[in-house]
Amino acid sequence: MGPQRTPAPLEGLIKRLESVEKFDGPLKALSWKLSEVFGRGPLKEALSGTQLGHALHPMLTDVVIGSFISATALDLIGGDDSAEAAERLIALGIAAYPPTAATGASDWADGSVGNASLRRVGIAHAVSNSAALGLYAASLAARRRGSRGKGAALGMLGAGALGFAGYLGGHLTYAQGIGVDRTTFDPGPETWTEAADASALTEGVPYPATVADTPVVIVRQGDRLLAIHDRCSHRGCSLAGRGAVEGEEIVCGCHGSRFSMEDGSLLNGPATRPQPAFDTRERNGKVELRARHS
């Protein structure tokens, strides 16, 4: 047996968080309620970052984290003249917290309904961030009462809570895929590859197929064959399995993202990325596909 990998410092804690079932009922109800509150439309698209082309939440977290941690850094190395600047930085972090939390809650609601481990880690992430907010708010109050030492100590505790929340946020993104494009790593075949029997396709009905290990959805529109990646770039739902075809568009049944079947372009969020599209042709009764490059 070769050398074993040394576990990451908090890996055991993450696994325990992912396995806690006690609050699953209330958390699942909360995720459904948040989905209802955010709905589908301009508000949801704004919170998701649809117009940016990627998730909005990470951008806003930089403002909160940067402001709070900078204030704590000034406490440590800034000297007496930095007291006012530290207060302003904490105030900025507090002001930036509500929209940051709203974007995070929106992302969590989208991903957590059918994913228990994500739901559990996500709520721990939110609780830790809330603790950091409370500690920095208390720090600001202490400073304004003239107790900078107490304020600095509370800020240090807040920085610790913020660091733990950031660790959990990294796990949610890089280990559980929140906010990433679910189509990135399987672009499809470069050469013409058989996908389906042409006779299996019905007009206007999404047909699922797998081509070179890539899931695709094919739709017949008259004498045309339209094909895009089947896994929704937003949260990975099958467009063929849960989607609805409307003319030359397809709507994801999970969260309502709308894509063009013609070229995979994103028409409505909350998705932030388009779907890869495929060239199509029919030969000898078979539908063949290849990846389309813009």
C-alpha positions as CSV (number, residue, x, y, z in Angstrom):
1,M,0.0,0.0,0.0
2,G,1.4,3.4,-1.0
3,P,1.4,6.5,1.1
4,Q,-2.0,7.8,2.0
5,R,-3.1,11.4,1.4
6,T,-3.1,13.6,4.5
7,P,-6.7,14.9,5.0
8,A,-7.3,18.6,4.7
9,P,-7.5,20.3,8.1
10,L,-11.3,20.7,8.1
11,E,-12.2,17.7,5.9
12,G,-13.6,15.7,8.8
13,L,-15.8,18.6,10.0
14,I,-17.1,19.1,6.4
15,K,-18.1,15.4,6.3
16,R,-19.9,15.7,9.6
17,L,-21.8,18.8,8.4
18,E,-22.8,17.0,5.2
19,S,-24.2,14.0,7.2
20,V,-26.3,16.0,9.7
21,E,-30.0,15.1,9.0
22,K,-31.7,16.7,12.0
23,F,-32.7,19.9,10.3
24,D,-33.4,18.6,6.8
25,G,-37.2,19.1,7.0
26,P,-37.1,22.8,8.0
27,L,-34.2,23.5,5.6
28,K,-35.9,22.0,2.7
29,A,-39.0,24.0,3.4
30,L,-36.9,27.1,3.7
31,S,-35.3,26.5,0.3
32,W,-38.7,26.0,-1.4
33,K,-39.9,29.2,0.3
34,L,-36.9,31.2,-0.9
35,S,-37.5,29.9,-4.4
36,E,-41.0,31.2,-4.3
37,V,-39.9,34.6,-2.9
38,F,-37.2,35.1,-5.5
39,G,-39.5,33.7,-8.3
40,R,-38.5,33.8,-11.9
41,G,-37.8,37.0,-13.7
42,P,-35.7,40.2,-13.4
43,L,-35.1,39.9,-9.7
44,K,-34.0,36.3,-9.9
45,E,-31.8,37.1,-12.9
46,A,-30.2,40.1,-11.1
47,L,-29.5,38.0,-8.0
48,S,-28.1,35.1,-10.1
49,G,-25.8,37.3,-12.2
50,T,-27.4,36.4,-15.6
51,Q,-26.4,39.7,-17.2
52,L,-22.8,39.3,-16.0
53,G,-22.2,35.9,-17.5
54,H,-21.3,34.4,-14.1
55,A,-22.6,34.3,-10.6
56,L,-22.9,37.6,-8.8
57,H,-22.4,36.3,-5.3
58,P,-18.6,35.9,-5.3
59,M,-18.1,39.5,-6.5
60,L,-20.1,40.8,-3.6
61,T,-18.4,38.6,-1.0
62,D,-15.1,40.3,-1.9
63,V,-16.6,43.6,-0.8
64,V,-17.7,42.3,2.6
65,I,-14.6,40.2,3.3
66,G,-12.3,42.8,2.0
67,S,-13.8,45.6,4.2
68,F,-14.0,43.5,7.4
69,I,-10.5,42.0,7.1
70,S,-9.0,45.3,6.1
71,A,-10.4,46.8,9.3
72,T,-8.9,44.1,11.3
73,A,-5.6,44.5,9.6
74,L,-5.6,48.2,10.5
75,D,-6.2,47.3,14.1
76,L,-3.1,45.1,14.0
77,I,-0.7,47.3,12.0
78,G,-2.4,50.7,11.4
79,G,-1.6,52.6,14.5
80,D,-3.8,55.1,16.3
81,D,-4.4,57.2,13.2
82,S,-6.2,54.3,11.5
83,A,-9.1,54.1,14.0
84,E,-11.6,56.2,11.8
85,A,-10.6,54.3,8.7
86,A,-11.3,51.0,10.4
87,E,-14.7,52.1,11.5
88,R,-15.6,53.2,8.0
89,L,-14.4,49.9,6.6
90,I,-16.6,48.0,9.0
91,A,-19.6,50.2,8.2
92,L,-19.0,49.5,4.5
93,G,-18.9,45.7,5.1
94,I,-22.1,45.9,7.1
95,A,-23.8,47.9,4.3
96,A,-22.7,45.4,1.6
97,Y,-23.8,42.4,3.6
98,P,-27.6,42.3,2.8
99,P,-27.2,42.2,-1.0
100,T,-24.4,39.7,-0.6
101,A,-26.6,37.5,1.6
102,A,-29.5,37.8,-0.8
103,T,-27.5,36.6,-3.8
104,G,-26.1,33.7,-1.7
105,A,-29.6,32.7,-0.5
106,S,-30.8,32.7,-4.1
107,D,-27.9,30.4,-5.2
108,W,-28.5,28.1,-2.2
109,A,-32.2,27.8,-2.9
110,D,-31.5,26.7,-6.5
111,G,-29.0,24.1,-5.5
112,S,-30.3,22.7,-2.3
113,V,-33.8,21.4,-2.9
114,G,-32.5,18.1,-4.2
115,N,-29.1,18.1,-2.6
116,A,-29.1,17.4,1.1
117,S,-25.3,17.7,1.7
118,L,-25.2,21.1,-0.1
119,R,-28.2,22.2,1.9
120,R,-26.5,21.4,5.2
121,V,-23.1,22.9,4.3
122,G,-24.8,26.0,2.8
123,I,-26.8,26.8,6.0
124,A,-23.6,26.4,8.1
125,H,-21.9,28.9,5.7
126,A,-24.8,31.3,6.2
127,V,-24.7,30.9,10.0
128,S,-21.0,31.5,10.1
129,N,-21.3,34.6,8.0
130,S,-24.1,35.9,10.2
131,A,-21.9,35.4,13.2
132,A,-19.2,37.4,11.6
133,L,-21.7,40.2,10.8
134,G,-22.9,40.2,14.4
135,L,-19.3,40.4,15.8
136,Y,-18.2,43.2,13.4
137,A,-21.4,45.1,14.2
138,A,-20.7,44.8,17.9
139,S,-17.1,45.8,17.1
140,L,-18.3,49.0,15.4
141,A,-20.6,49.8,18.3
142,A,-17.8,49.3,20.8
143,R,-15.5,51.6,18.8
144,R,-18.1,54.3,18.6
145,R,-18.4,54.1,22.4
146,G,-14.7,54.8,22.6
147,S,-13.5,51.2,23.3
148,R,-11.2,50.5,20.4
149,G,-9.5,47.6,22.2
150,K,-12.8,45.8,22.7
151,G,-13.8,46.6,19.2
152,A,-10.5,45.2,17.8
153,A,-11.0,42.0,19.8
154,L,-14.5,41.5,18.5
155,G,-13.2,42.2,15.0
156,M,-10.6,39.4,15.4
157,L,-13.3,37.0,16.5
158,G,-15.4,38.2,13.5
159,A,-12.4,37.5,11.2
160,G,-12.2,34.0,12.5
161,A,-15.9,33.4,11.8
162,L,-15.5,35.0,8.3
163,G,-12.6,32.7,7.5
164,F,-14.5,29.6,8.4
165,A,-17.5,30.8,6.3
166,G,-15.1,31.4,3.4
167,Y,-13.7,27.9,3.7
168,L,-17.3,26.5,3.6
169,G,-18.0,28.8,0.6
170,G,-15.0,27.4,-1.2
171,H,-16.3,23.9,-0.6
172,L,-19.7,24.8,-1.9
173,T,-18.2,26.2,-5.1
174,Y,-15.3,23.9,-5.9
175,A,-16.5,20.6,-4.4
176,Q,-20.2,20.9,-4.8
177,G,-20.4,23.0,-8.0
178,I,-22.5,26.0,-6.9
179,G,-22.2,28.7,-9.5
180,V,-20.1,26.8,-12.1
181,D,-21.0,26.0,-15.7
182,R,-22.2,22.4,-15.7
183,T,-21.3,21.9,-19.4
184,T,-17.7,23.0,-19.3
185,F,-15.9,19.7,-19.3
186,D,-17.8,17.7,-21.9
187,P,-18.0,19.8,-25.1
188,G,-19.0,16.9,-27.3
189,P,-17.3,15.2,-30.4
190,E,-15.2,17.1,-32.8
191,T,-16.1,14.9,-35.7
192,W,-19.5,13.7,-37.0
193,T,-20.8,11.1,-34.6
194,E,-24.0,9.0,-34.6
195,A,-26.5,10.2,-32.0
196,A,-29.9,8.6,-32.7
197,D,-32.1,6.9,-35.3
198,A,-33.9,9.7,-37.2
199,S,-37.1,7.7,-36.9
200,A,-37.0,8.1,-33.1
201,L,-37.5,11.9,-33.3
202,T,-41.0,13.4,-33.0
203,E,-41.7,16.9,-34.2
204,G,-41.2,19.4,-31.3
205,V,-40.4,16.7,-28.7
206,P,-37.0,16.9,-26.9
207,Y,-35.0,13.7,-27.5
208,P,-32.2,12.8,-25.1
209,A,-29.0,11.1,-26.5
210,T,-25.4,10.6,-25.4
211,V,-22.7,11.4,-27.9
212,A,-19.0,10.8,-27.0
213,D,-20.1,10.7,-23.3
214,T,-21.8,14.1,-23.7
215,P,-25.5,14.3,-23.0
216,V,-27.4,16.2,-25.7
217,V,-31.0,17.1,-26.4
218,I,-32.2,16.9,-30.0
219,V,-35.4,18.5,-31.4
220,R,-36.9,18.1,-34.8
221,Q,-38.4,21.3,-36.3
222,G,-39.8,20.5,-39.7
223,D,-36.9,19.5,-41.9
224,R,-34.4,20.9,-39.4
225,L,-32.6,19.1,-36.5
226,L,-31.6,21.3,-33.6
227,A,-29.2,20.1,-30.8
228,I,-27.7,21.5,-27.7
229,H,-26.1,20.2,-24.5
230,D,-28.7,18.5,-22.4
231,R,-27.3,19.3,-19.0
232,C,-28.5,22.8,-18.0
233,S,-25.5,25.1,-17.4
234,H,-27.2,26.5,-14.3
235,R,-27.6,23.5,-12.0
236,G,-27.3,20.5,-14.3
237,C,-30.9,19.6,-14.8
238,S,-31.8,17.5,-17.9
239,L,-33.4,19.8,-20.5
240,A,-34.8,16.7,-22.3
241,G,-36.1,15.1,-19.2
242,R,-37.6,18.2,-17.5
243,G,-37.6,20.9,-20.1
244,A,-40.4,22.2,-22.4
245,V,-39.9,23.0,-26.1
246,E,-41.5,26.3,-27.2
247,G,-40.8,26.8,-30.9
248,E,-37.1,26.9,-31.3
249,E,-36.5,27.5,-27.6
250,I,-36.3,25.2,-24.6
251,V,-37.2,26.1,-21.0
252,C,-35.5,24.2,-18.1
253,G,-38.1,22.6,-15.9
254,C,-36.0,23.1,-12.7
255,H,-35.5,26.8,-12.5
256,G,-36.9,28.3,-15.7
257,S,-33.8,29.2,-17.7
258,R,-34.5,29.6,-21.4
259,F,-32.2,28.7,-24.2
260,S,-32.2,28.9,-28.0
261,M,-32.2,25.5,-29.6
262,E,-30.7,27.1,-32.7
263,D,-27.4,28.1,-31.1
264,G,-27.7,27.5,-27.4
265,S,-27.7,31.2,-26.5
266,L,-29.1,32.2,-23.1
267,L,-32.4,34.0,-23.4
268,N,-33.6,34.1,-19.8
269,G,-31.9,33.2,-16.5
270,P,-31.2,32.4,-13.7
271,A,-28.6,30.6,-15.8
272,T,-25.5,32.7,-16.5
273,R,-24.0,30.7,-19.4
274,P,-25.3,29.5,-22.7
275,Q,-25.6,25.8,-23.7
276,P,-23.0,24.4,-26.1
277,A,-24.6,23.8,-29.5
278,F,-24.0,21.1,-32.1
279,D,-24.0,20.9,-35.9
280,T,-26.5,18.3,-37.1
281,R,-27.1,16.2,-40.2
282,E,-29.2,13.2,-41.2
283,R,-27.4,10.4,-43.1
284,N,-28.8,6.9,-44.0
285,G,-31.6,7.2,-41.4
286,K,-29.2,8.3,-38.6
287,V,-28.8,11.7,-36.8
288,E,-25.2,12.7,-36.6
289,L,-23.7,15.5,-34.4
290,R,-20.5,17.4,-33.9
291,A,-19.5,20.2,-31.6
292,R,-20.1,23.7,-33.1
293,H,-17.3,26.2,-32.5
294,S,-18.2,29.9,-32.7
